[in-house]
């Protein structure tokens, strides 16, 4: 069985953060990332972009896992 790389862990954590944030937005209209980092601050925007890139990476990783 292959070990999970550091990039895989980072992507997984960012996907979880993004999922939890969207859950909070949907349930309570509360954007945790914006509350912690500032509404559409450069740091918040970077986090949003990294979460999106992690989701894309997750899609490709899922494809690799399914092939095995």
PDB file of N, CA, C and O in Angstrom, chain B, residues numbered from 101:
ATOM      1  N   UNK B 101       0.836  -1.180   0.000  1.00  0.00           N
ATOM      2  CA  UNK B 101       0.000   0.000   0.000  1.00  0.00           C
ATOM      3  C   UNK B 101       0.881   1.244   0.000  1.00  0.00           C
ATOM      4  O   UNK B 101       1.861   1.317   0.742  1.00  0.00           O
ATOM      5  N   UNK B 102       0.530   2.219  -0.833  1.00  0.00           N
ATOM      6  CA  UNK B 102       1.321   3.425  -0.989  1.00  0.00           C
ATOM      7  C   UNK B 102       1.091   4.375   0.187  1.00  0.00           C
ATOM      8  O   UNK B 102      -0.032   4.519   0.671  1.00  0.00           O
ATOM      9  N   UNK B 103       2.166   5.018   0.639  1.00  0.00           N
ATOM     10  CA  UNK B 103       2.055   6.007   1.696  1.00  0.00           C
ATOM     11  C   UNK B 103       1.439   7.286   1.134  1.00  0.00           C
ATOM     12  O   UNK B 103       1.570   7.585  -0.053  1.00  0.00           O
ATOM     13  N   UNK B 104       0.777   8.024   1.996  1.00  0.00           N
ATOM     14  CA  UNK B 104       0.181   9.297   1.597  1.00  0.00           C
ATOM     15  C   UNK B 104       1.261  10.368   1.690  1.00  0.00           C
ATOM     16  O   UNK B 104       1.926  10.508   2.717  1.00  0.00           O
ATOM     17  N   UNK B 105       1.428  11.123   0.606  1.00  0.00           N
ATOM     18  CA  UNK B 105       2.464  12.155   0.571  1.00  0.00           C
ATOM     19  C   UNK B 105       2.015  13.399   1.335  1.00  0.00           C
ATOM     20  O   UNK B 105       0.846  13.537   1.694  1.00  0.00           O
ATOM     21  N   UNK B 106       2.956  14.289   1.572  1.00  0.00           N
ATOM     22  CA  UNK B 106       2.655  15.548   2.255  1.00  0.00           C
ATOM     23  C   UNK B 106       1.662  16.373   1.437  1.00  0.00           C
ATOM     24  O   UNK B 106       0.771  17.010   1.998  1.00  0.00           O
ATOM     25  N   UNK B 107       1.813  16.361   0.116  1.00  0.00           N
ATOM     26  CA  UNK B 107       0.885  17.093  -0.750  1.00  0.00           C
ATOM     27  C   UNK B 107      -0.523  16.528  -0.640  1.00  0.00           C
ATOM     28  O   UNK B 107      -1.495  17.282  -0.631  1.00  0.00           O
ATOM     29  N   UNK B 108      -0.640  15.212  -0.557  1.00  0.00           N
ATOM     30  CA  UNK B 108      -1.952  14.585  -0.384  1.00  0.00           C
ATOM     31  C   UNK B 108      -2.598  15.040   0.922  1.00  0.00           C
ATOM     32  O   UNK B 108      -3.789  15.350   0.955  1.00  0.00           O
ATOM     33  N   UNK B 109      -1.814  15.079   1.992  1.00  0.00           N
ATOM     34  CA  UNK B 109      -2.343  15.508   3.294  1.00  0.00           C
ATOM     35  C   UNK B 109      -2.790  16.966   3.255  1.00  0.00           C
ATOM     36  O   UNK B 109      -3.864  17.303   3.754  1.00  0.00           O
ATOM     37  N   UNK B 110      -1.975  17.821   2.668  1.00  0.00           N
ATOM     38  CA  UNK B 110      -2.323  19.241   2.583  1.00  0.00           C
ATOM     39  C   UNK B 110      -3.602  19.417   1.783  1.00  0.00           C
ATOM     40  O   UNK B 110      -4.494  20.165   2.183  1.00  0.00           O
ATOM     41  N   UNK B 111      -3.692  18.725   0.649  1.00  0.00           N
ATOM     42  CA  UNK B 111      -4.895  18.817  -0.179  1.00  0.00           C
ATOM     43  C   UNK B 111      -6.117  18.320   0.586  1.00  0.00           C
ATOM     44  O   UNK B 111      -7.182  18.933   0.516  1.00  0.00           O
ATOM     45  N   UNK B 112      -5.976  17.229   1.304  1.00  0.00           N
ATOM     46  CA  UNK B 112      -7.097  16.689   2.068  1.00  0.00           C
ATOM     47  C   UNK B 112      -7.547  17.673   3.149  1.00  0.00           C
ATOM     48  O   UNK B 112      -8.745  17.890   3.329  1.00  0.00           O
ATOM     49  N   UNK B 113      -6.614  18.256   3.855  1.00  0.00           N
ATOM     50  CA  UNK B 113      -6.957  19.224   4.900  1.00  0.00           C
ATOM     51  C   UNK B 113      -7.668  20.438   4.301  1.00  0.00           C
ATOM     52  O   UNK B 113      -8.658  20.916   4.854  1.00  0.00           O
ATOM     53  N   UNK B 114      -7.161  20.934   3.172  1.00  0.00           N
ATOM     54  CA  UNK B 114      -7.800  22.087   2.532  1.00  0.00           C
ATOM     55  C   UNK B 114      -9.194  21.742   2.007  1.00  0.00           C
ATOM     56  O   UNK B 114     -10.097  22.576   2.064  1.00  0.00           O
ATOM     57  N   UNK B 115      -9.375  20.533   1.501  1.00  0.00           N
ATOM     58  CA  UNK B 115     -10.708  20.114   1.047  1.00  0.00           C
ATOM     59  C   UNK B 115     -11.670  20.056   2.233  1.00  0.00           C
ATOM     60  O   UNK B 115     -12.827  20.458   2.109  1.00  0.00           O
ATOM     61  N   UNK B 116     -11.208  19.567   3.365  1.00  0.00           N
ATOM     62  CA  UNK B 116     -12.044  19.516   4.571  1.00  0.00           C
ATOM     63  C   UNK B 116     -12.390  20.927   5.034  1.00  0.00           C
ATOM     64  O   UNK B 116     -13.543  21.205   5.363  1.00  0.00           O
ATOM     65  N   UNK B 117     -11.404  21.818   5.063  1.00  0.00           N
ATOM     66  CA  UNK B 117     -11.651  23.210   5.457  1.00  0.00           C
ATOM     67  C   UNK B 117     -12.694  23.841   4.544  1.00  0.00           C
ATOM     68  O   UNK B 117     -13.619  24.509   5.006  1.00  0.00           O
ATOM     69  N   UNK B 118     -12.532  23.620   3.238  1.00  0.00           N
ATOM     70  CA  UNK B 118     -13.490  24.166   2.282  1.00  0.00           C
ATOM     71  C   UNK B 118     -14.889  23.600   2.470  1.00  0.00           C
ATOM     72  O   UNK B 118     -15.877  24.331   2.410  1.00  0.00           O
ATOM     73  N   UNK B 119     -14.966  22.300   2.695  1.00  0.00           N
ATOM     74  CA  UNK B 119     -16.275  21.673   2.910  1.00  0.00           C
ATOM     75  C   UNK B 119     -16.956  22.179   4.168  1.00  0.00           C
ATOM     76  O   UNK B 119     -18.155  22.458   4.167  1.00  0.00           O
ATOM     77  N   UNK B 120     -16.190  22.296   5.238  1.00  0.00           N
ATOM     78  CA  UNK B 120     -16.762  22.820   6.484  1.00  0.00           C
ATOM     79  C   UNK B 120     -17.187  24.278   6.323  1.00  0.00           C
ATOM     80  O   UNK B 120     -18.235  24.684   6.826  1.00  0.00           O
ATOM     81  N   UNK B 121     -16.375  25.056   5.624  1.00  0.00           N
ATOM     82  CA  UNK B 121     -16.725  26.461   5.413  1.00  0.00           C
ATOM     83  C   UNK B 121     -18.024  26.584   4.606  1.00  0.00           C
ATOM     84  O   UNK B 121     -18.897  27.381   4.949  1.00  0.00           O
ATOM     85  N   UNK B 122     -18.147  25.792   3.534  1.00  0.00           N
ATOM     86  CA  UNK B 122     -19.381  25.839   2.745  1.00  0.00           C
ATOM     87  C   UNK B 122     -20.579  25.332   3.547  1.00  0.00           C
ATOM     88  O   UNK B 122     -21.695  25.822   3.371  1.00  0.00           O
ATOM     89  N   UNK B 123     -20.356  24.365   4.415  1.00  0.00           N
ATOM     90  CA  UNK B 123     -21.438  23.909   5.282  1.00  0.00           C
ATOM     91  C   UNK B 123     -21.906  25.019   6.211  1.00  0.00           C
ATOM     92  O   UNK B 123     -23.107  25.195   6.417  1.00  0.00           O
ATOM     93  N   UNK B 124     -20.972  25.761   6.767  1.00  0.00           N
ATOM     94  CA  UNK B 124     -21.328  26.889   7.635  1.00  0.00           C
ATOM     95  C   UNK B 124     -22.034  27.992   6.854  1.00  0.00           C
ATOM     96  O   UNK B 124     -22.980  28.604   7.351  1.00  0.00           O
ATOM     97  N   UNK B 125     -21.573  28.244   5.634  1.00  0.00           N
ATOM     98  CA  UNK B 125     -22.231  29.263   4.799  1.00  0.00           C
ATOM     99  C   UNK B 125     -23.665  28.842   4.497  1.00  0.00           C
ATOM    100  O   UNK B 125     -24.589  29.648   4.602  1.00  0.00           O
ATOM    101  N   UNK B 126     -23.845  27.590   4.125  1.00  0.00           N
ATOM    102  CA  UNK B 126     -25.181  27.109   3.778  1.00  0.00           C
ATOM    103  C   UNK B 126     -26.128  27.048   4.964  1.00  0.00           C
ATOM    104  O   UNK B 126     -27.302  27.397   4.840  1.00  0.00           O
ATOM    105  N   UNK B 127     -25.631  26.609   6.109  1.00  0.00           N
ATOM    106  CA  UNK B 127     -26.492  26.423   7.272  1.00  0.00           C
ATOM    107  C   UNK B 127     -26.730  27.714   8.061  1.00  0.00           C
ATOM    108  O   UNK B 127     -27.830  27.958   8.556  1.00  0.00           O
ATOM    109  N   UNK B 128     -25.682  28.532   8.170  1.00  0.00           N
ATOM    110  CA  UNK B 128     -25.774  29.689   9.071  1.00  0.00           C
ATOM    111  C   UNK B 128     -25.415  31.022   8.425  1.00  0.00           C
ATOM    112  O   UNK B 128     -25.382  32.046   9.106  1.00  0.00           O
ATOM    113  N   UNK B 129     -25.144  31.023   7.119  1.00  0.00           N
ATOM    114  CA  UNK B 129     -24.698  32.230   6.419  1.00  0.00           C
ATOM    115  C   UNK B 129     -23.469  32.824   7.105  1.00  0.00           C
ATOM    116  O   UNK B 129     -23.345  34.042   7.239  1.00  0.00           O
ATOM    117  N   UNK B 130     -22.560  31.942   7.538  1.00  0.00           N
ATOM    118  CA  UNK B 130     -21.344  32.362   8.238  1.00  0.00           C
ATOM    119  C   UNK B 130     -20.128  31.841   7.489  1.00  0.00           C
ATOM    120  O   UNK B 130     -19.927  30.633   7.366  1.00  0.00           O
ATOM    121  N   UNK B 131     -19.326  32.764   6.994  1.00  0.00           N
ATOM    122  CA  UNK B 131     -18.108  32.406   6.250  1.00  0.00           C
ATOM    123  C   UNK B 131     -16.936  32.463   7.233  1.00  0.00           C
ATOM    124  O   UNK B 131     -16.447  33.542   7.567  1.00  0.00           O
ATOM    125  N   UNK B 132     -16.497  31.299   7.686  1.00  0.00           N
ATOM    126  CA  UNK B 132     -15.433  31.213   8.682  1.00  0.00           C
ATOM    127  C   UNK B 132     -14.112  31.772   8.153  1.00  0.00           C
ATOM    128  O   UNK B 132     -13.397  32.464   8.878  1.00  0.00           O
ATOM    129  N   UNK B 133     -13.790  31.481   6.910  1.00  0.00           N
ATOM    130  CA  UNK B 133     -12.540  31.981   6.331  1.00  0.00           C
ATOM    131  C   UNK B 133     -12.545  33.504   6.322  1.00  0.00           C
ATOM    132  O   UNK B 133     -11.552  34.129   6.694  1.00  0.00           O
ATOM    133  N   UNK B 134     -13.640  34.098   5.906  1.00  0.00           N
ATOM    134  CA  UNK B 134     -13.738  35.562   5.879  1.00  0.00           C
ATOM    135  C   UNK B 134     -13.713  36.133   7.300  1.00  0.00           C
ATOM    136  O   UNK B 134     -13.138  37.198   7.528  1.00  0.00           O
ATOM    137  N   UNK B 135     -14.327  35.437   8.246  1.00  0.00           N
ATOM    138  CA  UNK B 135     -14.341  35.918   9.625  1.00  0.00           C
ATOM    139  C   UNK B 135     -12.943  35.900  10.236  1.00  0.00           C
ATOM    140  O   UNK B 135     -12.581  36.799  10.995  1.00  0.00           O
ATOM    141  N   UNK B 136     -12.163  34.878   9.905  1.00  0.00           N
ATOM    142  CA  UNK B 136     -10.826  34.748  10.486  1.00  0.00           C
ATOM    143  C   UNK B 136      -9.806  35.607   9.736  1.00  0.00           C
ATOM    144  O   UNK B 136      -8.956  36.245  10.358  1.00  0.00           O
ATOM    145  N   UNK B 137      -9.886  35.627   8.404  1.00  0.00           N
ATOM    146  CA  UNK B 137      -8.843  36.265   7.599  1.00  0.00           C
ATOM    147  C   UNK B 137      -9.251  37.605   7.002  1.00  0.00           C
ATOM    148  O   UNK B 137      -8.420  38.282   6.397  1.00  0.00           O
ATOM    149  N   UNK B 138     -10.501  38.002   7.155  1.00  0.00           N
ATOM    150  CA  UNK B 138     -10.982  39.246   6.574  1.00  0.00           C
ATOM    151  C   UNK B 138     -11.732  38.970   5.285  1.00  0.00           C
ATOM    152  O   UNK B 138     -11.340  38.118   4.487  1.00  0.00           O
ATOM    153  N   UNK B 139     -12.802  39.697   5.099  1.00  0.00           N
ATOM    154  CA  UNK B 139     -13.647  39.491   3.933  1.00  0.00           C
ATOM    155  C   UNK B 139     -12.903  39.868   2.660  1.00  0.00           C
ATOM    156  O   UNK B 139     -12.572  41.033   2.436  1.00  0.00           O
ATOM    157  N   UNK B 140     -12.649  38.869   1.836  1.00  0.00           N
ATOM    158  CA  UNK B 140     -11.965  38.998   0.545  1.00  0.00           C
ATOM    159  C   UNK B 140     -10.612  39.695   0.656  1.00  0.00           C
ATOM    160  O   UNK B 140     -10.182  40.387  -0.267  1.00  0.00           O
ATOM    161  N   UNK B 141      -9.945  39.505   1.797  1.00  0.00           N
ATOM    162  CA  UNK B 141      -8.570  39.972   1.910  1.00  0.00           C
ATOM    163  C   UNK B 141      -7.703  39.110   1.000  1.00  0.00           C
ATOM    164  O   UNK B 141      -8.145  38.062   0.529  1.00  0.00           O
ATOM    165  N   UNK B 142      -6.492  39.542   0.754  1.00  0.00           N
ATOM    166  CA  UNK B 142      -5.619  38.773  -0.127  1.00  0.00           C
ATOM    167  C   UNK B 142      -5.345  37.388   0.446  1.00  0.00           C
ATOM    168  O   UNK B 142      -5.250  36.413  -0.300  1.00  0.00           O
ATOM    169  N   UNK B 143      -5.217  37.297   1.767  1.00  0.00           N
ATOM    170  CA  UNK B 143      -4.957  35.995   2.395  1.00  0.00           C
ATOM    171  C   UNK B 143      -6.185  35.090   2.253  1.00  0.00           C
ATOM    172  O   UNK B 143      -6.049  33.904   1.956  1.00  0.00           O
ATOM    173  N   UNK B 144      -7.374  35.641   2.463  1.00  0.00           N
ATOM    174  CA  UNK B 144      -8.603  34.856   2.310  1.00  0.00           C
ATOM    175  C   UNK B 144      -8.743  34.375   0.869  1.00  0.00           C
ATOM    176  O   UNK B 144      -9.120  33.228   0.631  1.00  0.00           O
ATOM    177  N   UNK B 145      -8.442  35.243  -0.090  1.00  0.00           N
ATOM    178  CA  UNK B 145      -8.533  34.850  -1.498  1.00  0.00           C
ATOM    179  C   UNK B 145      -7.546  33.743  -1.825  1.00  0.00           C
ATOM    180  O   UNK B 145      -7.857  32.836  -2.598  1.00  0.00           O
ATOM    181  N   UNK B 146      -6.355  33.813  -1.240  1.00  0.00           N
ATOM    182  CA  UNK B 146      -5.371  32.754  -1.443  1.00  0.00           C
ATOM    183  C   UNK B 146      -5.891  31.431  -0.896  1.00  0.00           C
ATOM    184  O   UNK B 146      -5.738  30.387  -1.530  1.00  0.00           O
ATOM    185  N   UNK B 147      -6.512  31.476   0.291  1.00  0.00           N
ATOM    186  CA  UNK B 147      -7.086  30.259   0.881  1.00  0.00           C
ATOM    187  C   UNK B 147      -8.169  29.695  -0.032  1.00  0.00           C
ATOM    188  O   UNK B 147      -8.207  28.488  -0.269  1.00  0.00           O
ATOM    189  N   UNK B 148      -9.049  30.552  -0.547  1.00  0.00           N
ATOM    190  CA  UNK B 148     -10.105  30.073  -1.442  1.00  0.00           C
ATOM    191  C   UNK B 148      -9.512  29.421  -2.691  1.00  0.00           C
ATOM    192  O   UNK B 148      -9.992  28.375  -3.127  1.00  0.00           O
ATOM    193  N   UNK B 149      -8.477  30.026  -3.267  1.00  0.00           N
ATOM    194  CA  UNK B 149      -7.840  29.468  -4.459  1.00  0.00           C
ATOM    195  C   UNK B 149      -7.185  28.130  -4.130  1.00  0.00           C
ATOM    196  O   UNK B 149      -7.302  27.175  -4.897  1.00  0.00           O
ATOM    197  N   UNK B 150      -6.497  28.059  -2.994  1.00  0.00           N
ATOM    198  CA  UNK B 150      -5.852  26.801  -2.602  1.00  0.00           C
ATOM    199  C   UNK B 150      -6.869  25.690  -2.356  1.00  0.00           C
ATOM    200  O   UNK B 150      -6.621  24.531  -2.688  1.00  0.00           O
ATOM    201  N   UNK B 151      -8.007  26.043  -1.779  1.00  0.00           N
ATOM    202  CA  UNK B 151      -9.066  25.043  -1.571  1.00  0.00           C
ATOM    203  C   UNK B 151      -9.579  24.547  -2.921  1.00  0.00           C
ATOM    204  O   UNK B 151      -9.783  23.347  -3.102  1.00  0.00           O
ATOM    205  N   UNK B 152      -9.786  25.453  -3.859  1.00  0.00           N
ATOM    206  CA  UNK B 152     -10.234  25.054  -5.191  1.00  0.00           C
ATOM    207  C   UNK B 152      -9.224  24.172  -5.906  1.00  0.00           C
ATOM    208  O   UNK B 152      -9.590  23.168  -6.516  1.00  0.00           O
ATOM    209  N   UNK B 153      -7.950  24.547  -5.831  1.00  0.00           N
ATOM    210  CA  UNK B 153      -6.905  23.726  -6.446  1.00  0.00           C
ATOM    211  C   UNK B 153      -6.818  22.358  -5.774  1.00  0.00           C
ATOM    212  O   UNK B 153      -6.569  21.350  -6.434  1.00  0.00           O
ATOM    213  N   UNK B 154      -7.024  22.330  -4.465  1.00  0.00           N
ATOM    214  CA  UNK B 154      -7.009  21.053  -3.744  1.00  0.00           C
ATOM    215  C   UNK B 154      -8.148  20.160  -4.195  1.00  0.00           C
ATOM    216  O   UNK B 154      -7.980  18.945  -4.299  1.00  0.00           O
ATOM    217  N   UNK B 155      -9.295  20.742  -4.464  1.00  0.00           N
ATOM    218  CA  UNK B 155     -10.430  19.958  -4.947  1.00  0.00           C
ATOM    219  C   UNK B 155     -10.120  19.354  -6.312  1.00  0.00           C
ATOM    220  O   UNK B 155     -10.437  18.194  -6.573  1.00  0.00           O
ATOM    221  N   UNK B 156      -9.498  20.150  -7.182  1.00  0.00           N
ATOM    222  CA  UNK B 156      -9.106  19.628  -8.498  1.00  0.00           C
ATOM    223  C   UNK B 156      -8.091  18.508  -8.330  1.00  0.00           C
ATOM    224  O   UNK B 156      -8.197  17.472  -8.987  1.00  0.00           O
ATOM    225  N   UNK B 157      -7.112  18.704  -7.458  1.00  0.00           N
ATOM    226  CA  UNK B 157      -6.117  17.671  -7.178  1.00  0.00           C
ATOM    227  C   UNK B 157      -6.803  16.415  -6.633  1.00  0.00           C
ATOM    228  O   UNK B 157      -6.439  15.294  -6.990  1.00  0.00           O
ATOM    229  N   UNK B 158      -7.799  16.615  -5.767  1.00  0.00           N
ATOM    230  CA  UNK B 158      -8.540  15.490  -5.202  1.00  0.00           C
ATOM    231  C   UNK B 158      -9.268  14.685  -6.258  1.00  0.00           C
ATOM    232  O   UNK B 158      -9.361  13.462  -6.158  1.00  0.00           O
ATOM    233  N   UNK B 159      -9.786  15.367  -7.273  1.00  0.00           N
ATOM    234  CA  UNK B 159     -10.461  14.673  -8.367  1.00  0.00           C
ATOM    235  C   UNK B 159      -9.483  13.751  -9.097  1.00  0.00           C
ATOM    236  O   UNK B 159      -9.812  12.606  -9.409  1.00  0.00           O
ATOM    237  N   UNK B 160      -8.279  14.263  -9.367  1.00  0.00           N
ATOM    238  CA  UNK B 160      -7.283  13.440 -10.049  1.00  0.00           C
ATOM    239  C   UNK B 160      -6.804  12.297  -9.164  1.00  0.00           C
ATOM    240  O   UNK B 160      -6.572  11.190  -9.652  1.00  0.00           O
ATOM    241  N   UNK B 161      -6.655  12.552  -7.881  1.00  0.00           N
ATOM    242  CA  UNK B 161      -6.241  11.485  -6.961  1.00  0.00           C
ATOM    243  C   UNK B 161      -7.308  10.402  -6.874  1.00  0.00           C
ATOM    244  O   UNK B 161      -6.983   9.217  -6.806  1.00  0.00           O
ATOM    245  N   UNK B 162      -8.568  10.794  -6.875  1.00  0.00           N
ATOM    246  CA  UNK B 162      -9.661   9.836  -6.858  1.00  0.00           C
ATOM    247  C   UNK B 162      -9.622   8.953  -8.100  1.00  0.00           C
ATOM    248  O   UNK B 162      -9.876   7.750  -8.034  1.00  0.00           O
ATOM    249  N   UNK B 163      -9.300   9.571  -9.231  1.00  0.00           N
ATOM    250  CA  UNK B 163      -9.169   8.795 -10.463  1.00  0.00           C
ATOM    251  C   UNK B 163      -8.068   7.756 -10.370  1.00  0.00           C
ATOM    252  O   UNK B 163      -8.233   6.628 -10.833  1.00  0.00           O
ATOM    253  N   UNK B 164      -6.944   8.129  -9.773  1.00  0.00           N
ATOM    254  CA  UNK B 164      -5.836   7.185  -9.596  1.00  0.00           C
ATOM    255  C   UNK B 164      -6.223   6.059  -8.653  1.00  0.00           C
ATOM    256  O   UNK B 164      -5.873   4.904  -8.894  1.00  0.00           O
ATOM    257  N   UNK B 165      -6.935   6.378  -7.591  1.00  0.00           N
ATOM    258  CA  UNK B 165      -7.350   5.377  -6.606  1.00  0.00           C
ATOM    259  C   UNK B 165      -8.336   4.404  -7.257  1.00  0.00           C
ATOM    260  O   UNK B 165      -8.248   3.196  -7.039  1.00  0.00           O
ATOM    261  N   UNK B 166      -9.257   4.915  -8.039  1.00  0.00           N
ATOM    262  CA  UNK B 166     -10.277   4.064  -8.665  1.00  0.00           C
ATOM    263  C   UNK B 166      -9.678   3.119  -9.703  1.00  0.00           C
ATOM    264  O   UNK B 166     -10.208   2.029  -9.920  1.00  0.00           O
ATOM    265  N   UNK B 167      -8.591   3.517 -10.342  1.00  0.00           N
ATOM    266  CA  UNK B 167      -7.955   2.655 -11.331  1.00  0.00           C
ATOM    267  C   UNK B 167      -7.307   1.437 -10.700  1.00  0.00           C
ATOM    268  O   UNK B 167      -7.177   0.390 -11.335  1.00  0.00           O
ATOM    269  N   UNK B 168      -6.896   1.580  -9.432  1.00  0.00           N
ATOM    270  CA  UNK B 168      -6.243   0.466  -8.738  1.00  0.00           C
ATOM    271  C   UNK B 168      -7.265  -0.467  -8.264  1.00  0.00           C
ATOM    272  O   UNK B 168      -6.938  -1.482  -7.650  1.00  0.00           O
TER     273      UNK B 168
END
